[in-house]
Amino acid sequence: MTLDKHQIDGLSPISSKIMPAEVFEQLMFNAGYTVVGSASAKGNRIKVWWNHSSFRRVEAIYSPDRSLVITAYHP
């Protein structure tokens, strides 16, 4: 629950600790990111990788039902 702790290249700072996935994904798509993969993560969560042609890769951790984004960061 640390979405607000990381600055994602190309996005304005996010002030909330979690965010509905559809809102986060729209921000990422608007900034030019694309989803390149996903995998299971700790606690039945889901890890999603986002790529951009100019910015660093982003890893985002989603809730088990993929409805919320819990954190996102540049690894």
All heavy atoms as a GROMACS GRO file, in nm:
protein
  595
    1MET      N    1   0.083  -0.119   0.000
    1MET     CA    2   0.000   0.000   0.000
    1MET      C    3   0.087   0.125   0.000
    1MET      O    4   0.076   0.212   0.083
    1MET     CB    5  -0.091   0.000   0.120
    1MET     CG    6  -0.145  -0.134   0.158
    1MET     SD    7  -0.307  -0.158   0.093
    1MET     CE    8  -0.337  -0.324   0.148
    2THR      N    9   0.177   0.126  -0.095
    2THR     CA   10   0.275   0.235  -0.098
    2THR      C   11   0.280   0.302  -0.234
    2THR      O   12   0.384   0.352  -0.275
    2THR     CB   13   0.415   0.181  -0.063
    2THR    OG1   14   0.451   0.080  -0.158
    2THR    CG2   15   0.419   0.125   0.077
    3LEU      N   16   0.170   0.304  -0.301
    3LEU     CA   17   0.168   0.366  -0.434
    3LEU      C   18   0.217   0.510  -0.427
    3LEU      O   19   0.282   0.557  -0.519
    3LEU     CB   20   0.026   0.358  -0.490
    3LEU     CG   21   0.007   0.391  -0.636
    3LEU    CD1   22   0.096   0.305  -0.725
    3LEU    CD2   23  -0.139   0.374  -0.675
    4ASP      N   24   0.189   0.579  -0.318
    4ASP     CA   25   0.228   0.719  -0.304
    4ASP      C   26   0.377   0.738  -0.270
    4ASP      O   27   0.425   0.850  -0.265
    4ASP     CB   28   0.143   0.787  -0.198
    4ASP     CG   29   0.159   0.725  -0.061
    4ASP    OD1   30   0.197   0.606  -0.053
    4ASP    OD2   31   0.131   0.794   0.038
    5LYS      N   32   0.449   0.630  -0.248
    5LYS     CA   33   0.589   0.639  -0.208
    5LYS      C   34   0.686   0.643  -0.325
    5LYS      O   35   0.805   0.662  -0.306
    5LYS     CB   36   0.627   0.521  -0.118
    5LYS     CG   37   0.547   0.512   0.008
    5LYS     CD   38   0.580   0.622   0.104
    5LYS     CE   39   0.506   0.602   0.234
    5LYS     NZ   40   0.491   0.724   0.307
    6HIS      N   41   0.637   0.621  -0.445
    6HIS     CA   42   0.725   0.610  -0.560
    6HIS      C   43   0.684   0.710  -0.668
    6HIS      O   44   0.565   0.732  -0.692
    6HIS     CB   45   0.719   0.468  -0.618
    6HIS     CG   46   0.751   0.363  -0.517
    6HIS    ND1   47   0.879   0.333  -0.479
    6HIS    CD2   48   0.669   0.283  -0.445
    6HIS    CE1   49   0.876   0.238  -0.388
    6HIS    NE2   50   0.749   0.205  -0.364
    7GLN      N   51   0.784   0.765  -0.734
    7GLN     CA   52   0.758   0.854  -0.848
    7GLN      C   53   0.779   0.774  -0.976
    7GLN      O   54   0.888   0.720  -0.998
    7GLN     CB   55   0.851   0.975  -0.844
    7GLN     CG   56   0.838   1.066  -0.964
    7GLN     CD   57   0.698   1.128  -0.976
    7GLN    OE1   58   0.647   1.180  -0.878
    7GLN    NE2   59   0.639   1.119  -1.094
    8ILE      N   60   0.677   0.767  -1.058
    8ILE     CA   61   0.684   0.694  -1.184
    8ILE      C   62   0.718   0.792  -1.295
    8ILE      O   63   0.651   0.895  -1.310
    8ILE     CB   64   0.549   0.624  -1.214
    8ILE    CG1   65   0.505   0.534  -1.098
    8ILE    CG2   66   0.556   0.546  -1.345
    8ILE    CD1   67   0.600   0.423  -1.065
    9ASP      N   68   0.821   0.762  -1.374
    9ASP     CA   69   0.861   0.848  -1.485
    9ASP      C   70   0.739   0.875  -1.574
    9ASP      O   71   0.666   0.783  -1.613
    9ASP     CB   72   0.968   0.780  -1.570
    9ASP     CG   73   1.099   0.760  -1.496
    9ASP    OD1   74   1.119   0.822  -1.390
    9ASP    OD2   75   1.182   0.682  -1.547
   10GLY      N   76   0.718   1.000  -1.606
   10GLY     CA   77   0.610   1.038  -1.697
   10GLY      C   78   0.476   1.061  -1.632
   10GLY      O   79   0.381   1.102  -1.700
   11LEU      N   80   0.463   1.033  -1.503
   11LEU     CA   81   0.337   1.054  -1.431
   11LEU      C   82   0.354   1.163  -1.327
   11LEU      O   83   0.462   1.177  -1.269
   11LEU     CB   84   0.290   0.928  -1.359
   11LEU     CG   85   0.257   0.804  -1.439
   11LEU    CD1   86   0.206   0.694  -1.347
   11LEU    CD2   87   0.156   0.832  -1.548
   12SER      N   88   0.248   1.236  -1.298
   12SER     CA   89   0.248   1.327  -1.184
   12SER      C   90   0.253   1.242  -1.057
   12SER      O   91   0.208   1.127  -1.059
   12SER     CB   92   0.121   1.412  -1.184
   12SER     OG   93   0.116   1.491  -1.299
   13PRO      N   94   0.306   1.297  -0.948
   13PRO     CA   95   0.308   1.219  -0.824
   13PRO      C   96   0.168   1.168  -0.787
   13PRO      O   97   0.070   1.240  -0.801
   13PRO     CB   98   0.359   1.319  -0.720
   13PRO     CG   99   0.436   1.418  -0.800
   13PRO     CD  100   0.366   1.428  -0.932
   14ILE      N  101   0.162   1.045  -0.742
   14ILE     CA  102   0.035   0.983  -0.700
   14ILE      C  103   0.024   1.002  -0.550
   14ILE      O  104   0.116   0.966  -0.476
   14ILE     CB  105   0.032   0.834  -0.739
   14ILE    CG1  106   0.037   0.822  -0.892
   14ILE    CG2  107  -0.090   0.765  -0.681
   14ILE    CD1  108   0.051   0.680  -0.943
   15SER      N  109  -0.087   1.058  -0.504
   15SER     CA  110  -0.100   1.089  -0.361
   15SER      C  111  -0.176   0.983  -0.282
   15SER      O  112  -0.178   0.988  -0.160
   15SER     CB  113  -0.170   1.224  -0.344
   15SER     OG  114  -0.297   1.222  -0.403
   16SER      N  115  -0.234   0.886  -0.348
   16SER     CA  116  -0.307   0.783  -0.274
   16SER      C  117  -0.220   0.658  -0.256
   16SER      O  118  -0.131   0.631  -0.334
   16SER     CB  119  -0.437   0.746  -0.345
   16SER     OG  120  -0.411   0.700  -0.475
   17LYS      N  121  -0.248   0.583  -0.149
   17LYS     CA  122  -0.170   0.463  -0.116
   17LYS      C  123  -0.207   0.345  -0.205
   17LYS      O  124  -0.126   0.256  -0.228
   17LYS     CB  125  -0.188   0.428   0.030
   17LYS     CG  126  -0.130   0.533   0.123
   17LYS     CD  127  -0.138   0.489   0.267
   17LYS     CE  128  -0.077   0.593   0.359
   17LYS     NZ  129   0.064   0.615   0.335
   18ILE      N  130  -0.331   0.338  -0.250
   18ILE     CA  131  -0.377   0.238  -0.345
   18ILE      C  132  -0.464   0.309  -0.447
   18ILE      O  133  -0.506   0.423  -0.425
   18ILE     CB  134  -0.456   0.123  -0.278
   18ILE    CG1  135  -0.578   0.179  -0.205
   18ILE    CG2  136  -0.368   0.044  -0.183
   18ILE    CD1  137  -0.672   0.072  -0.156
   19MET      N  138  -0.493   0.243  -0.557
   19MET     CA  139  -0.571   0.306  -0.662
   19MET      C  140  -0.649   0.198  -0.738
   19MET      O  141  -0.594   0.088  -0.759
   19MET     CB  142  -0.476   0.380  -0.756
   19MET     CG  143  -0.540   0.452  -0.870
   19MET     SD  144  -0.417   0.540  -0.970
   19MET     CE  145  -0.388   0.683  -0.865
   20PRO      N  146  -0.771   0.227  -0.779
   20PRO     CA  147  -0.840   0.130  -0.864
   20PRO      C  148  -0.756   0.102  -0.988
   20PRO      O  149  -0.698   0.194  -1.047
   20PRO     CB  150  -0.971   0.201  -0.902
   20PRO     CG  151  -0.993   0.299  -0.791
   20PRO     CD  152  -0.855   0.344  -0.750
   21ALA      N  153  -0.749  -0.024  -1.026
   21ALA     CA  154  -0.663  -0.063  -1.138
   21ALA      C  155  -0.698   0.013  -1.265
   21ALA      O  156  -0.609   0.054  -1.339
   21ALA     CB  157  -0.674  -0.213  -1.160
   22GLU      N  158  -0.826   0.032  -1.290
   22GLU     CA  159  -0.864   0.099  -1.415
   22GLU      C  160  -0.814   0.243  -1.419
   22GLU      O  161  -0.777   0.293  -1.525
   22GLU     CB  162  -1.014   0.094  -1.436
   22GLU     CG  163  -1.093   0.165  -1.328
   22GLU     CD  164  -1.242   0.133  -1.334
   22GLU    OE1  165  -1.277   0.017  -1.359
   22GLU    OE2  166  -1.321   0.227  -1.315
   23VAL      N  167  -0.808   0.310  -1.306
   23VAL     CA  168  -0.756   0.448  -1.300
   23VAL      C  169  -0.605   0.448  -1.323
   23VAL      O  170  -0.553   0.526  -1.404
   23VAL     CB  171  -0.791   0.514  -1.165
   23VAL    CG1  172  -0.726   0.651  -1.154
   23VAL    CG2  173  -0.942   0.523  -1.148
   24PHE      N  174  -0.534   0.358  -1.253
   24PHE     CA  175  -0.389   0.349  -1.270
   24PHE      C  176  -0.354   0.315  -1.414
   24PHE      O  177  -0.264   0.376  -1.474
   24PHE     CB  178  -0.332   0.244  -1.174
   24PHE     CG  179  -0.186   0.220  -1.192
   24PHE    CD1  180  -0.093   0.308  -1.138
   24PHE    CD2  181  -0.140   0.110  -1.262
   24PHE    CE1  182   0.043   0.287  -1.155
   24PHE    CE2  183  -0.004   0.087  -1.280
   24PHE     CZ  184   0.088   0.177  -1.226
   25GLU      N  185  -0.421   0.218  -1.470
   25GLU     CA  186  -0.390   0.174  -1.606
   25GLU      C  187  -0.415   0.286  -1.707
   25GLU      O  188  -0.340   0.301  -1.802
   25GLU     CB  189  -0.470   0.049  -1.640
   25GLU     CG  190  -0.418  -0.071  -1.559
   25GLU     CD  191  -0.504  -0.195  -1.573
   25GLU    OE1  192  -0.613  -0.188  -1.636
   25GLU    OE2  193  -0.463  -0.299  -1.519
   26GLN      N  194  -0.518   0.363  -1.686
   26GLN     CA  195  -0.544   0.475  -1.777
   26GLN      C  196  -0.431   0.577  -1.769
   26GLN      O  197  -0.388   0.630  -1.872
   26GLN     CB  198  -0.679   0.540  -1.746
   26GLN     CG  199  -0.724   0.636  -1.855
   26GLN     CD  200  -0.741   0.564  -1.990
   26GLN    OE1  201  -0.816   0.468  -2.000
   26GLN    NE2  202  -0.671   0.611  -2.091
   27LEU      N  203  -0.382   0.605  -1.647
   27LEU     CA  204  -0.267   0.695  -1.632
   27LEU      C  205  -0.146   0.641  -1.708
   27LEU      O  206  -0.075   0.716  -1.777
   27LEU     CB  207  -0.231   0.711  -1.484
   27LEU     CG  208  -0.327   0.790  -1.397
   27LEU    CD1  209  -0.283   0.781  -1.250
   27LEU    CD2  210  -0.336   0.935  -1.440
   28MET      N  211  -0.122   0.512  -1.693
   28MET     CA  212  -0.006   0.450  -1.759
   28MET      C  213  -0.022   0.452  -1.911
   28MET      O  214   0.074   0.487  -1.983
   28MET     CB  215   0.013   0.307  -1.708
   28MET     CG  216   0.048   0.298  -1.561
   28MET     SD  217   0.206   0.373  -1.520
   28MET     CE  218   0.318   0.242  -1.570
   29PHE      N  219  -0.137   0.417  -1.960
   29PHE     CA  220  -0.159   0.419  -2.106
   29PHE      C  221  -0.146   0.561  -2.160
   29PHE      O  222  -0.087   0.584  -2.266
   29PHE     CB  223  -0.296   0.361  -2.142
   29PHE     CG  224  -0.306   0.211  -2.124
   29PHE    CD1  225  -0.411   0.156  -2.054
   29PHE    CD2  226  -0.210   0.125  -2.178
   29PHE    CE1  227  -0.422   0.018  -2.037
   29PHE    CE2  228  -0.219  -0.013  -2.162
   29PHE     CZ  229  -0.325  -0.066  -2.092
   30ASN      N  230  -0.201   0.658  -2.088
   30ASN     CA  231  -0.192   0.798  -2.132
   30ASN      C  232  -0.048   0.847  -2.137
   30ASN      O  233  -0.015   0.934  -2.220
   30ASN     CB  234  -0.273   0.889  -2.040
   30ASN     CG  235  -0.422   0.871  -2.055
   30ASN    OD1  236  -0.470   0.807  -2.150
   30ASN    ND2  237  -0.498   0.923  -1.961
   31ALA      N  238   0.038   0.793  -2.050
   31ALA     CA  239   0.180   0.831  -2.049
   31ALA      C  240   0.260   0.754  -2.152
   31ALA      O  241   0.379   0.779  -2.170
   31ALA     CB  242   0.238   0.808  -1.910
   32GLY      N  243   0.197   0.657  -2.219
   32GLY     CA  244   0.266   0.584  -2.325
   32GLY      C  245   0.321   0.449  -2.285
   32GLY      O  246   0.394   0.386  -2.361
   33TYR      N  247   0.287   0.402  -2.166
   33TYR     CA  248   0.332   0.270  -2.121
   33TYR      C  249   0.244   0.161  -2.182
   33TYR      O  250   0.127   0.185  -2.212
   33TYR     CB  251   0.324   0.258  -1.968
   33TYR     CG  252   0.431   0.333  -1.893
   33TYR    CD1  253   0.411   0.466  -1.853
   33TYR    CD2  254   0.552   0.272  -1.860
   33TYR    CE1  255   0.508   0.534  -1.783
   33TYR    CE2  256   0.650   0.340  -1.789
   33TYR     CZ  257   0.628   0.471  -1.751
   33TYR     OH  258   0.724   0.539  -1.681
   34THR      N  259   0.303   0.042  -2.198
   34THR     CA  260   0.227  -0.074  -2.241
   34THR      C  261   0.258  -0.191  -2.148
   34THR      O  262   0.369  -0.200  -2.094
   34THR     CB  263   0.262  -0.116  -2.385
   34THR    OG1  264   0.403  -0.141  -2.393
   34THR    CG2  265   0.224  -0.008  -2.485
   35VAL      N  266   0.163  -0.277  -2.129
   35VAL     CA  267   0.182  -0.396  -2.046
   35VAL      C  268   0.262  -0.498  -2.126
   35VAL      O  269   0.229  -0.525  -2.243
   35VAL     CB  270   0.047  -0.457  -2.003
   35VAL    CG1  271   0.068  -0.590  -1.931
   35VAL    CG2  272  -0.029  -0.360  -1.915
   36VAL      N  273   0.367  -0.552  -2.063
   36VAL     CA  274   0.449  -0.651  -2.133
   36VAL      C  275   0.446  -0.787  -2.067
   36VAL      O  276   0.499  -0.883  -2.123
   36VAL     CB  277   0.594  -0.604  -2.149
   36VAL    CG1  278   0.602  -0.487  -2.243
   36VAL    CG2  279   0.657  -0.571  -2.016
   37GLY      N  280   0.385  -0.799  -1.951
   37GLY     CA  281   0.378  -0.929  -1.887
   37GLY      C  282   0.323  -0.921  -1.748
   37GLY      O  283   0.306  -0.813  -1.692
   38SER      N  284   0.292  -1.038  -1.694
   38SER     CA  285   0.243  -1.046  -1.556
   38SER      C  286   0.279  -1.182  -1.499
   38SER      O  287   0.308  -1.276  -1.574
   38SER     CB  288   0.092  -1.021  -1.549
   38SER     OG  289   0.024  -1.124  -1.617
   39ALA      N  290   0.278  -1.190  -1.367
   39ALA     CA  291   0.311  -1.314  -1.298
   39ALA      C  292   0.253  -1.308  -1.158
   39ALA      O  293   0.216  -1.201  -1.109
   39ALA     CB  294   0.461  -1.334  -1.291
   40SER      N  295   0.248  -1.423  -1.093
   40SER     CA  296   0.205  -1.429  -0.954
   40SER      C  297   0.310  -1.364  -0.866
   40SER      O  298   0.430  -1.370  -0.896
   40SER     CB  299   0.187  -1.574  -0.910
   40SER     OG  300   0.085  -1.635  -0.985
   41ALA      N  301   0.264  -1.302  -0.759
   41ALA     CA  302   0.356  -1.240  -0.662
   41ALA      C  303   0.318  -1.289  -0.523
   41ALA      O  304   0.221  -1.363  -0.506
   41ALA     CB  305   0.347  -1.088  -0.672
   42LYS      N  306   0.396  -1.247  -0.423
   42LYS     CA  307   0.370  -1.287  -0.284
   42LYS      C  308   0.227  -1.256  -0.244
   42LYS      O  309   0.171  -1.154  -0.285
   42LYS     CB  310   0.462  -1.211  -0.189
   42LYS     CG  311   0.595  -1.271  -0.168
   42LYS     CD  312   0.669  -1.192  -0.062
   42LYS     CE  313   0.801  -1.257  -0.029
   42LYS     NZ  314   0.878  -1.178   0.066
   43GLY      N  315   0.170  -1.340  -0.160
   43GLY     CA  316   0.039  -1.315  -0.104
   43GLY      C  317  -0.074  -1.322  -0.205
   43GLY      O  318  -0.175  -1.254  -0.190
   44ASN      N  319  -0.057  -1.404  -0.307
   44ASN     CA  320  -0.158  -1.418  -0.413
   44ASN      C  321  -0.179  -1.291  -0.492
   44ASN      O  322  -0.281  -1.276  -0.559
   44ASN     CB  323  -0.292  -1.469  -0.358
   44ASN     CG  324  -0.282  -1.610  -0.308
   44ASN    OD1  325  -0.210  -1.693  -0.366
   44ASN    ND2  326  -0.352  -1.640  -0.200
   45ARG      N  327  -0.088  -1.198  -0.480
   45ARG     CA  328  -0.098  -1.074  -0.558
   45ARG      C  329  -0.049  -1.101  -0.699
   45ARG      O  330   0.004  -1.207  -0.730
   45ARG     CB  331  -0.018  -0.964  -0.491
   45ARG     CG  332  -0.076  -0.928  -0.356
   45ARG     CD  333   0.010  -0.830  -0.284
   45ARG     NE  334  -0.051  -0.795  -0.155
   45ARG     CZ  335   0.013  -0.733  -0.060
   45ARG    NH1  336   0.138  -0.698  -0.075
   45ARG    NH2  337  -0.049  -0.705   0.052
   46ILE      N  338  -0.062  -1.000  -0.782
   46ILE     CA  339  -0.022  -1.012  -0.923
   46ILE      C  340   0.077  -0.901  -0.954
   46ILE      O  341   0.052  -0.785  -0.922
   46ILE     CB  342  -0.144  -1.003  -1.015
   46ILE    CG1  343  -0.243  -1.115  -0.981
   46ILE    CG2  344  -0.102  -1.008  -1.162
   46ILE    CD1  345  -0.379  -1.098  -1.042
   47LYS      N  346   0.188  -0.938  -1.017
   47LYS     CA  347   0.289  -0.840  -1.060
   47LYS      C  348   0.270  -0.817  -1.209
   47LYS      O  349   0.257  -0.912  -1.286
   47LYS     CB  350   0.429  -0.890  -1.032
   47LYS     CG  351   0.538  -0.793  -1.071
   47LYS     CD  352   0.677  -0.849  -1.046
   47LYS     CE  353   0.706  -0.852  -0.898
   47LYS     NZ  354   0.847  -0.890  -0.870
   48VAL      N  355   0.268  -0.690  -1.248
   48VAL     CA  356   0.252  -0.654  -1.390
   48VAL      C  357   0.368  -0.564  -1.429
   48VAL      O  358   0.401  -0.470  -1.358
   48VAL     CB  359   0.117  -0.582  -1.414
   48VAL    CG1  360   0.106  -0.535  -1.558
   48VAL    CG2  361   0.001  -0.673  -1.378
   49TRP      N  362   0.432  -0.595  -1.542
   49TRP     CA  363   0.542  -0.514  -1.594
   49TRP      C  364   0.490  -0.424  -1.704
   49TRP      O  365   0.415  -0.467  -1.792
   49TRP     CB  366   0.653  -0.603  -1.651
   49TRP     CG  367   0.725  -0.680  -1.546
   49TRP    CD1  368   0.828  -0.637  -1.470
   49TRP    CD2  369   0.698  -0.814  -1.506
   49TRP    NE1  370   0.868  -0.736  -1.383
   49TRP    CE2  371   0.790  -0.845  -1.404
   49TRP    CE3  372   0.606  -0.911  -1.545
   49TRP    CZ2  373   0.792  -0.969  -1.341
   49TRP    CZ3  374   0.608  -1.033  -1.483
   49TRP    CH2  375   0.701  -1.061  -1.382
   50TRP      N  376   0.534  -0.299  -1.695
   50TRP     CA  377   0.498  -0.197  -1.793
   50TRP      C  378   0.625  -0.145  -1.859
   50TRP      O  379   0.722  -0.113  -1.789
   50TRP     CB  380   0.428  -0.079  -1.724
   50TRP     CG  381   0.296  -0.109  -1.664
   50TRP    CD1  382   0.271  -0.167  -1.543
   50TRP    CD2  383   0.169  -0.080  -1.720
   50TRP    NE1  384   0.136  -0.176  -1.521
   50TRP    CE2  385   0.071  -0.123  -1.629
   50TRP    CE3  386   0.127  -0.022  -1.840
   50TRP    CZ2  387  -0.065  -0.109  -1.653
   50TRP    CZ3  388  -0.008  -0.008  -1.863
   50TRP    CH2  389  -0.103  -0.052  -1.771
   51ASN      N  390   0.625  -0.134  -1.990
   51ASN     CA  391   0.738  -0.078  -2.064
   51ASN      C  392   0.700   0.053  -2.129
   51ASN      O  393   0.583   0.078  -2.160
   51ASN     CB  394   0.784  -0.174  -2.174
   51ASN     CG  395   0.890  -0.271  -2.126
   51ASN    OD1  396   0.927  -0.271  -2.010
   51ASN    ND2  397   0.937  -0.353  -2.218
   52HIS      N  398   0.803   0.133  -2.152
   52HIS     CA  399   0.786   0.260  -2.222
   52HIS      C  400   0.907   0.278  -2.313
   52HIS      O  401   1.017   0.230  -2.280
   52HIS     CB  402   0.779   0.374  -2.120
   52HIS     CG  403   0.734   0.504  -2.177
   52HIS    ND1  404   0.820   0.586  -2.247
   52HIS    CD2  405   0.613   0.564  -2.176
   52HIS    CE1  406   0.752   0.694  -2.285
   52HIS    NE2  407   0.626   0.683  -2.245
   53SER      N  408   0.890   0.344  -2.424
   53SER     CA  409   1.002   0.360  -2.518
   53SER      C  410   1.111   0.453  -2.464
   53SER      O  411   1.226   0.445  -2.507
   53SER     CB  412   0.951   0.412  -2.653
   53SER     OG  413   0.888   0.537  -2.636
   54SER      N  414   1.077   0.542  -2.372
   54SER     CA  415   1.176   0.638  -2.319
   54SER      C  416   1.200   0.624  -2.169
   54SER      O  417   1.310   0.653  -2.122
   54SER     CB  418   1.129   0.781  -2.344
   54SER     OG  419   1.106   0.803  -2.480
   55PHE      N  420   1.101   0.582  -2.094
   55PHE     CA  421   1.111   0.577  -1.949
   55PHE      C  422   1.152   0.438  -1.902
   55PHE      O  423   1.142   0.340  -1.975
   55PHE     CB  424   0.977   0.615  -1.883
   55PHE     CG  425   0.927   0.751  -1.921
   55PHE    CD1  426   0.793   0.770  -1.950
   55PHE    CD2  427   1.013   0.859  -1.928
   55PHE    CE1  428   0.744   0.896  -1.984
   55PHE    CE2  429   0.966   0.986  -1.962
   55PHE     CZ  430   0.831   1.004  -1.990
   56ARG      N  431   1.196   0.432  -1.777
   56ARG     CA  432   1.234   0.304  -1.718
   56ARG      C  433   1.113   0.212  -1.702
   56ARG      O  434   1.000   0.259  -1.689
   56ARG     CB  435   1.296   0.327  -1.579
   56ARG     CG  436   1.424   0.410  -1.583
   56ARG     CD  437   1.471   0.443  -1.443
   56ARG     NE  438   1.380   0.541  -1.382
   56ARG     CZ  439   1.380   0.573  -1.255
   56ARG    NH1  440   1.463   0.513  -1.171
   56ARG    NH2  441   1.296   0.662  -1.208
   57ARG      N  442   1.141   0.082  -1.700
   57ARG     CA  443   1.036  -0.017  -1.680
   57ARG      C  444   0.971   0.003  -1.544
   57ARG      O  445   1.036   0.045  -1.448
   57ARG     CB  446   1.095  -0.157  -1.689
   57ARG     CG  447   0.994  -0.267  -1.661
   57ARG     CD  448   1.057  -0.402  -1.670
   57ARG     NE  449   1.056  -0.442  -1.810
   57ARG     CZ  450   1.052  -0.568  -1.850
   57ARG    NH1  451   1.053  -0.666  -1.764
   57ARG    NH2  452   1.049  -0.597  -1.978
   58VAL      N  453   0.844  -0.030  -1.533
   58VAL     CA  454   0.768  -0.020  -1.408
   58VAL      C  455   0.717  -0.158  -1.372
   58VAL      O  456   0.669  -0.232  -1.458
   58VAL     CB  457   0.649   0.078  -1.424
   58VAL    CG1  458   0.558   0.074  -1.302
   58VAL    CG2  459   0.698   0.220  -1.450
   59GLU      N  460   0.728  -0.190  -1.243
   59GLU     CA  461   0.662  -0.309  -1.189
   59GLU      C  462   0.548  -0.259  -1.101
   59GLU      O  463   0.568  -0.174  -1.015
   59GLU     CB  464   0.758  -0.392  -1.104
   59GLU     CG  465   0.863  -0.462  -1.183
   59GLU     CD  466   0.954  -0.549  -1.099
   59GLU    OE1  467   0.928  -0.565  -0.978
   59GLU    OE2  468   1.051  -0.602  -1.156
   60ALA      N  469   0.431  -0.312  -1.123
   60ALA     CA  470   0.314  -0.275  -1.042
   60ALA      C  471   0.260  -0.401  -0.975
   60ALA      O  472   0.256  -0.508  -1.036
   60ALA     CB  473   0.206  -0.213  -1.130
   61ILE      N  474   0.223  -0.388  -0.849
   61ILE     CA  475   0.166  -0.498  -0.774
   61ILE      C  476   0.017  -0.473  -0.757
   61ILE      O  477  -0.024  -0.368  -0.706
   61ILE     CB  478   0.233  -0.514  -0.636
   61ILE    CG1  479   0.385  -0.530  -0.651
   61ILE    CG2  480   0.173  -0.632  -0.559
   61ILE    CD1  481   0.430  -0.653  -0.726
   62TYR      N  482  -0.061  -0.570  -0.800
   62TYR     CA  483  -0.207  -0.562  -0.796
   62TYR      C  484  -0.260  -0.653  -0.685
   62TYR      O  485  -0.194  -0.750  -0.646
   62TYR     CB  486  -0.267  -0.610  -0.928
   62TYR     CG  487  -0.250  -0.517  -1.045
   62TYR    CD1  488  -0.124  -0.487  -1.096
   62TYR    CD2  489  -0.361  -0.460  -1.106
   62TYR    CE1  490  -0.110  -0.402  -1.205
   62TYR    CE2  491  -0.348  -0.376  -1.216
   62TYR     CZ  492  -0.222  -0.348  -1.265
   62TYR     OH  493  -0.209  -0.264  -1.373
   63SER      N  494  -0.380  -0.624  -0.641
   63SER     CA  495  -0.450  -0.713  -0.547
   63SER      C  496  -0.479  -0.846  -0.618
   63SER      O  497  -0.474  -0.853  -0.741
   63SER     CB  498  -0.580  -0.647  -0.501
   63SER     OG  499  -0.665  -0.624  -0.612
   64PRO      N  500  -0.507  -0.951  -0.539
   64PRO     CA  501  -0.530  -1.082  -0.600
   64PRO      C  502  -0.640  -1.083  -0.707
   64PRO      O  503  -0.631  -1.160  -0.804
   64PRO     CB  504  -0.571  -1.170  -0.481
   64PRO     CG  505  -0.502  -1.106  -0.365
   64PRO     CD  506  -0.508  -0.958  -0.392
   65ASP      N  507  -0.741  -1.000  -0.693
   65ASP     CA  508  -0.847  -0.996  -0.795
   65ASP      C  509  -0.818  -0.895  -0.906
   65ASP      O  510  -0.900  -0.872  -0.994
   65ASP     CB  511  -0.982  -0.967  -0.730
   65ASP     CG  512  -0.989  -0.829  -0.667
   65ASP    OD1  513  -0.888  -0.754  -0.671
   65ASP    OD2  514  -1.096  -0.796  -0.613
   66ARG      N  515  -0.701  -0.834  -0.899
   66ARG     CA  516  -0.651  -0.737  -0.998
   66ARG      C  517  -0.738  -0.612  -1.009
   66ARG      O  518  -0.738  -0.542  -1.110
   66ARG     CB  519  -0.636  -0.804  -1.135
   66ARG     CG  520  -0.529  -0.740  -1.220
   66ARG     CD  521  -0.497  -0.820  -1.343
   66ARG     NE  522  -0.411  -0.742  -1.430
   66ARG     CZ  523  -0.335  -0.792  -1.525
   66ARG    NH1  524  -0.336  -0.921  -1.548
   66ARG    NH2  525  -0.261  -0.714  -1.598
   67SER      N  526  -0.813  -0.581  -0.904
   67SER     CA  527  -0.899  -0.463  -0.906
   67SER      C  528  -0.830  -0.338  -0.850
   67SER      O  529  -0.874  -0.227  -0.878
   67SER     CB  530  -1.029  -0.489  -0.830
   67SER     OG  531  -1.001  -0.507  -0.692
   68LEU      N  532  -0.725  -0.358  -0.768
   68LEU     CA  533  -0.653  -0.246  -0.706
   68LEU      C  534  -0.505  -0.255  -0.737
   68LEU      O  535  -0.449  -0.364  -0.743
   68LEU     CB  536  -0.670  -0.248  -0.554
   68LEU     CG  537  -0.810  -0.230  -0.500
   68LEU    CD1  538  -0.812  -0.257  -0.350
   68LEU    CD2  539  -0.864  -0.092  -0.530
   69VAL      N  540  -0.442  -0.139  -0.750
   69VAL     CA  541  -0.296  -0.134  -0.760
   69VAL      C  542  -0.245  -0.092  -0.623
   69VAL      O  543  -0.286   0.011  -0.568
   69VAL     CB  544  -0.250  -0.036  -0.869
   69VAL    CG1  545  -0.098  -0.023  -0.869
   69VAL    CG2  546  -0.299  -0.083  -1.004
   70ILE      N  547  -0.158  -0.175  -0.567
   70ILE     CA  548  -0.109  -0.155  -0.431
   70ILE      C  549   0.020  -0.074  -0.432
   70ILE      O  550   0.041   0.011  -0.346
   70ILE     CB  551  -0.086  -0.292  -0.364
   70ILE    CG1  552  -0.219  -0.366  -0.356
   70ILE    CG2  553  -0.020  -0.277  -0.229
   70ILE    CD1  554  -0.207  -0.512  -0.322
   71THR      N  555   0.106  -0.099  -0.527
   71THR     CA  556   0.229  -0.021  -0.541
   71THR      C  557   0.279  -0.032  -0.684
   71THR      O  558   0.241  -0.123  -0.758
   71THR     CB  559   0.337  -0.069  -0.441
   71THR    OG1  560   0.445   0.026  -0.441
   71THR    CG2  561   0.390  -0.205  -0.475
   72ALA      N  562   0.363   0.061  -0.722
   72ALA     CA  563   0.428   0.060  -0.853
   72ALA      C  564   0.560   0.133  -0.838
   72ALA      O  565   0.568   0.232  -0.766
   72ALA     CB  566   0.340   0.126  -0.957
   73TYR      N  567   0.662   0.083  -0.905
   73TYR     CA  568   0.797   0.139  -0.887
   73TYR      C  569   0.884   0.100  -1.006
   73TYR      O  570   0.851   0.010  -1.083
   73TYR     CB  571   0.859   0.086  -0.757
   73TYR     CG  572   0.848  -0.063  -0.745
   73TYR    CD1  573   0.942  -0.148  -0.801
   73TYR    CD2  574   0.739  -0.120  -0.678
   73TYR    CE1  575   0.930  -0.285  -0.792
   73TYR    CE2  576   0.726  -0.257  -0.668
   73TYR     CZ  577   0.822  -0.339  -0.725
   73TYR     OH  578   0.808  -0.475  -0.718
   74HIS      N  579   0.997   0.170  -1.015
   74HIS     CA  580   1.099   0.132  -1.112
   74HIS      C  581   1.195   0.037  -1.041
   74HIS      O  582   1.255   0.076  -0.940
   74HIS     CB  583   1.175   0.256  -1.161
   74HIS     CG  584   1.090   0.353  -1.234
   74HIS    ND1  585   1.040   0.329  -1.360
   74HIS    CD2  586   1.042   0.475  -1.198
   74HIS    CE1  587   0.968   0.434  -1.397
   74HIS    NE2  588   0.966   0.523  -1.300
   75PRO      N  589   1.208  -0.086  -1.087
   75PRO     CA  590   1.296  -0.182  -1.019
   75PRO      C  591   1.443  -0.146  -1.034
   75PRO      O  592   1.482  -0.075  -1.120
   75PRO     CB  593   1.264  -0.314  -1.085
   75PRO     CG  594   1.205  -0.280  -1.217
   75PRO     CD  595   1.144  -0.144  -1.203
   0.00000   0.00000   0.00000
